Amino acid sequence: MLNAEKYKISYSTLLIIVLSFLTSGIILCGSGKVIAAFCLLPVLTIFYLNAPPFAKIVIPMVMLTFPITIQALGKDAFSTGTLAIFSTLAWALSKYKFGKTLAYDKNILGFLLLLVVIALIGMVTQTPGAYWGPAIRHYLNFISSVAIFFLIVHSQYMTGTANSKKEYIEKLISVLLSITVVHVFLSFLIFNFQWIEKYFSIFLSRNQEHLGRHIVHDVYVRATSVFTGGEEFGELLILLFPFALYKLFLSRKKIYWFIIGSLLIGVVISGTRSAFLLIVFQTLAFVYILVPKKYNSRKIVITVGFAIVFILMLPVFMKYSYILMDRVQVTLDQVGQDDDIVTISNRSTVWPLAWDTTVKTISLFGHGPIQAARLGFPVRNFHNLYLSLIFQFGIIGSMVFLMFFYALAKRLFVMLKNSKKNKGPEYLLAVTCLLSLFCFLINEIKFEFNRGDSYQQFVWIFFGIFYLTGTIWKNYKT
């Protein structure tokens, strides 16, 4: 007994010594980001251990939107958000067997496991030795994105997260809305008061210069967010806006009018034309076409509410509308000149290069989830998800990826059919998810969401919500 106590003290002493040396080394030799991440770790660990189950799921969702990028050998390696995803998933797997989740729907989860394997094959077979560092980092980005999807799906079964799947989905939607509104507010502040940016510089990646604004060709300035660029910022609003409309219809809380107003400000300052056009489409389609007649009285209230919001926010819109309207005017001029869609989309340079690179390098398993420029090809971003998928995942992987999107949509359509009789909240939720998913896939014609880590991971949370919504009816057969 005494020997056991003696060994216990010895191990504790050894652990304290090791941690003391590690802490001293990090403080003396580590970069500011490493020190901050190391200091943040015990605080988060204490909070994490005492947090209720759903809060544990929220932690990585928040952390990946405030990413501290850790460097190794002078290069960006991974973010604290990625670490939070893997650690939370490990906790979730310890609480509930993943085999049970996998057994519930082998098809769609099998697609993702297959994509992980295909990405690995492509990376191993196509990556030259000099590019292994970037290839592994991008593979880790993809793996962590799939991991947060599994975390969202798996955690629905754990005790304490919610009383039902529907409540669990509603809580996730509320978290995403809250996080995004915070980022719109921060972006608005940094965009107007550049000196604030220095207080958030810890979230800059190695090659990033600004957090709240992006200057394009010295011509115009667009707002960005802490974890997204200008185009990602706009696309995030496309994904989220239908959920804000959904909450507006089902809840009479005035907070959702504030959320709607905040997201509209985000659309204006992000200066993203496709976001503006698609959100106008989403609003008209959702409010006046897709929502059933039983909500007609609510439609009138919301129409009046939108008019009031626009009147109240008119000074803000007038001040910042040039960011968006200057770009819209360029588009209208191009349409008037009968320019082709490639020119109007501002992709006349990049799409031919992307197409040429895709055709010349096409293979069965692709090159792994890495950008072509990282492998020495003469095009940085393809600005098209579907060409990017062919390059990264090959013919087979691209088909699997598209089957994943198809499976999400199919399940949502089945839910729509099952809830058509009463056309209640479940029906509206299915409509919301379909509108969000399809507008996202349309926008991906001119963009690819999987360039980096944080935004890609955040988008996969939406995929998790689409999946969960489509499986509310447990008697659904694949």
N, C-alpha and C positions, 0 to 999 in steps of 0.2 A: 504493500500500500504506500509506504514511504518512498519506495523506488519510483512508483508511478507518479507520485506527486513531484518528486525530484525531476523526473524526465519532463513533466508538464511545464515546470518552471524553466528548465533549460531550453525547451522549444520556444517558450514565450520570449525568453531573453534573446535567443537567436533571431526570432522574427522581428523583435524591436530593433535590434542592431542592423539587420538587413534593410528594414524600412527606413531607418535613420540615414544610412548611407545612400539609399536610393533617393530619399527626399533631398539630401544635401547635394547630390550630384545633379539632380534635375534643376534645383534652384540656381546652382552655380553655372551649369553648362547649358541648360535647356533654353529654348526660345521662349518669348513671352506667351505664345500660344500653348506650348507644352506645360509651362508653369500654371497657366490659368486652368487648363484641362485637368491637371493633377490636383490643384486646389479645389476644383469643382467636384471632383470624384467623391471625396468623403461626405460632402454636403448632400449630394444626390443619393449616395448610398444610404445615409441615415433616413432621408425622406422616403426613399424607395422602400426600405424595410418596414416602415410604419404606415405606408400609404395603403388605402383600400385597393382591391383588385383592378377596378376600372381606371383609377388614377395611375396605376403602374403602366397601363396601356397608353395613357395620355402622355406620359413622360417622354418616350421616344418621338411621339408625334410633334411635341413642342421642340425637343432638342434638335431634330433634323432641320427645323426652320431657323434655328440659331446655331449653325454649325461652326465649331472650332476645328479647322483643318489641321491635322497633325502632319508634320513633314518628316520624311526619312531620306537621308542622303541628298538633302537639298531639293527634294521633290514632294509634292502633295501626295500623301499616302492614303489617309482615310480621315473621316470626321468623327467627332464625338457622337453625332447622331447615329452613325453606322454602328458604333460600339453599343449605344443604347438599344438599338434594334435587336442585335444579336443577344445581348444579355437579357433583355425582356423576353425574347422568344425562348431562351433557355429556361427562364423561370416558368413560363407558360407551359412548356413541355413537361416540366417537373410536376405540375399541378394536374395535368390531364393528358392522357396518352394520345399522341398524335395519330397513332394507328386508327383510333376510333373516328377521328376527323377525316382521315383519308378514306376509310371504309364508307363514309357517308356519301362521298361523291368522287369516285376514282377517276372519272373522265377529266374533269376540268383541272383537278389538282395534278393528275398525271401529265397533262399538257405542260404544266409549269416545270415539273421535275424533268420532263423530256427536254425542255428548252435549256435548263441548267446543264444537262449533259451535252447537248448539241453545241452550246456556247463554249464549253470546255474543249470539245473536239476541235472546233474551229480555231480556238486560240492556240492550242498545242500544235496543230498541223500547219497553220498559216503564219505564225508570228516569228519573224527573224530574231535572232539572239539579241540584237541591239535594242529591240522594242519590248522586251519582256516586262520591264517595269510598268510602263503605261498599260500594257495588256492586262496584267494582273490587277491593277487598280480599277480598270473599267469592268473587269469581270466581278470584282468585289462589289462595285456599285450595283451591278445587275443582281447579284446574289442577295445583297441586302434589301433590294427593292422587292424581290420575290419573298424574302423573309418577312417583311412587314405585312405583305398580303396574307401570308400564312398566319402571322400573329393575329391580325384582325379577324380572320375566319375562325381560327382555333379558339380564341378567347371567348367566343360567344357561349361556349359550353361550360365555362368555369363558374363556380358558385361565387356570387357577389358582384359580377359585372353588370347584370341587369335581370329584371324579372321575366323578360321575354325577348325573343329575337327582335321584334319590332321596337321595343324600348331601347335595346342595345344599338340598333341602327340610328334611332333618333338622337341618342346621346353622342354618337360618333359625328353625326351631321352638325350638331351644335358645337362640338369641339372644333371642327374644320372651319365653320363660320367665324367662331371667336378668334381663332389663330389668324385667319386671313384679315379680319378687320384690324387686328393689332398691327399687322404688317402694312396694311394700307395707311394707317395712321403714322407709323414710323417713316414710311416712304414719303408721305406728304410733308412731314417735318424736315427730313433730311433734304428733300428736294428744294425746300424754301430756305432752310437755314443750314448751309453747308458745314458750318463749324461743328454741328452736332455729330457729323460723320466720324470725327476722331474718337468719339466715345464708343463707337461700334467697330472700330478698325480691327479688333480681334477676330471678327467674322469674315474678314477679307481672305480669299484664297491667294495663292502665291502670285498669280498673274493679274489679279483683280486690282483696279485702281479706285473704284468708287462703289458705294453701296446703294445710294439713293437716287442716282442719276446716271444716265448713259448718253454720251455725246456721240452722235453718228455723223461721220464725215465732216465734222465742224459745221454742220448745217442746222441740226435740230437736237433738242435735248428731250430725253424720255425718262420718266421715273422707273426705277427698278425697286426690288425689295432686298431685304437682307440675304435671302436665299435664292432669288431668281433674277434673271436678266429681264430686259424689257419685254421680249416676246413671250417668255415664260410667264411673266406677271399677267399679261393679257390673257393667255390661255388658261391660267389658273382661275381667272374670273369667269371665263366661259364654262369651265367645269362646275363652278360653285353657284353661279347665279340662279339656275333652276331650283336649287335647294333652298335658296333664300325666298324665292317665289312660293315654293311649297310650304315653307314655314309661315309665310304671310297669309296663305289661304286657311291654314288649319289653326293658327293661333291669333288671338286678338291682342297679344302683347305688343306694345308700342316699340319695344326694342328692335323688332324686325324691320320697322321703317328706318331706324337708324342704321341697321346693317345694310339695307338696300341702298340708302344714300351713300354709305361708305364705299360699297362696291362700285357704285356709279362714279364716284370720285376717282377710284382706282382705274376705271376704264378710261377716263379722260386724261389723267396724268401719265398713264402708261403709253399713250399715243399709238395703240395697236389697232389698225383699221379692222382687221378680221374680228377682233374682240368686240369692237363697237357694233359692227354689222350683225354678228351672230347673237349678241345679247339683245339687240333690238328684235331680231327674229324670235329668240326664245321668249321674250316678254309677250309679244303679240300672239305667238302660237300657243303658249301655255295659258294665258289669261282668257283669250277669246276663241280658241279652237279646241284645245285638248282637254281643258277642264269641263266636266259635264254640266248640263243645264241646272242641276240641283243646286249649284253654287252661284246662280245668276245674281242673287242679291249681294253676295260677297264680291262678285266682279265689279258691280257698281261702286261699292265702297273702295275697292282697290284702285279703280280708275280715278276716282276723286282724290284718293290718297297720293297717287303718282303725280297728279297735277299740283297738289300742294307741295310735295317734295321738290318738284322742279322749280316752283316759284320761290320757295325758301332758299334753294341752293343756286339760284340763278346768278348771284354775284360770283360764286366760286366757279361755276361753269363758264361765265363770261371771261373771267381772268385767265383760266387755264385751257380753254377750248382750242386755242391756237395750236397747242401741242398735237392734238388729234386732227383738227379741221384743216390744217395746212397739208397734212398727208392725205386726207380725204379729197381735198381740192386737186392735188396732183393726180389722184386716181380718176377723178371726174374728167380732168383734162385729157388723160390718156384714153379714156373711153370715148371721148369726143373725137379723138384723132384716129379712132378705129384700131388702136394698138391691140396686139394679141394678148391672151390671158397671161402668158409668161411675163411679158413686159409690165402689164398692170400689177401683177403680183410681186414685182421687183425681184424676179428670179431669173432674168435673162442671161446672167453670167453664170450663176451657180448651177442651175438645173442641167444645162448641156454638159458641164464638167461632171456632175454627179451621175448623169445617165451614162456617159462614156466610161467612167470608172466602174460603175456597176456592171455594165456589159462585158468589159474586158476582164473583170476579176470574178465573174459569177462562178459559184461552186455549190456543192451539195450542202456543206455545213458552214460556209462563210468564214469570217476571220475572227470571230469572237466579238463581244459587245464593246468595241473600240471604234473611235472615229477614224476615218480613212487617213486624215492628215497625220495622225499619230503614228501611222505606219509608213509615212513618207509619200503618200499620194497627194496630188496637187489640188485637193479640194478639202477645206476644213470641215464645214457642216453641209450636209446634203440639202437641208431645208425641205426635207420630204421624208416622213417616217417610213414609207413603204419601200423606197429605194434603199434607205438605211438598213431596213430589216434584211433585204436581200444581200447586201454587202456583209452585214454582221452575222446573220444566222443562216445564210445560204438559202437554197430553194426549199429544202426540207424544213428548216427552222422557220422560214417566213410563213410557210403553209400552217405550221403548228401555231405560230403567233396569231395568224388570222383566224384560225379555228377557235382559239381562246376568246377572241373578241366576239366571234359568232356565237359561241356557247353562252357568253354573258348576255348578249342580246336576246338569244332564244329563250333563256330562262325568264328574262324580264317580260317578253311577249306572252309567255305562258302564265305568268302571274297576272298580267293585264287581263287575259282571258278569264282566269279564275275569279278575279275580283270585279268583273264587268257588271254583274247583277246589281250589287248595291252601290258600286262606284264610290266607295268610301275612302278612308285614308290610305289603305293599301294600294288602291287603284291609282290615286294621285302620286304615291311614292314611286310606283312602277313607271308612270308617265314621266316623272321628274328624272329618274335614272336614265331612261331611254333618250330623253332630250339632251341631257348632259353628255352621255356617251356618244351619240351620233354627231353632235356639234363638235365635240373633241376630235373625233375621227376625221371630220371634214377639215378642221383647222390643221390637222397633222399632214394634210397634203402639202402645206407650205412650211412645215416645221417638224422637228423631231424632239420628243420629250425626253429622250434617253441620252442626252449629251453628258450630263454630270451625275452627281449623286443625290443631293438634297431634293431638287425638284422632281427627279425621277422617282425617288422614294415616296414623296408626297402624293404623286399621281397614282401610285399603286395602292394607296389607302382608298382612293375613289374606286379603283377596281374591286377592292374588297367589299365596299358598300354595294356596288352593283351586284356582285355575287350574292351577298347576304340577302339583298332584297329579292332576288330571283329565286331564293330557296326558302322563302317564308312558308310556302306550302310544302310540307315535308313529304307529301304523297307524290311529289313530282318525280317522274321516271325519266332517266336520261336515255 
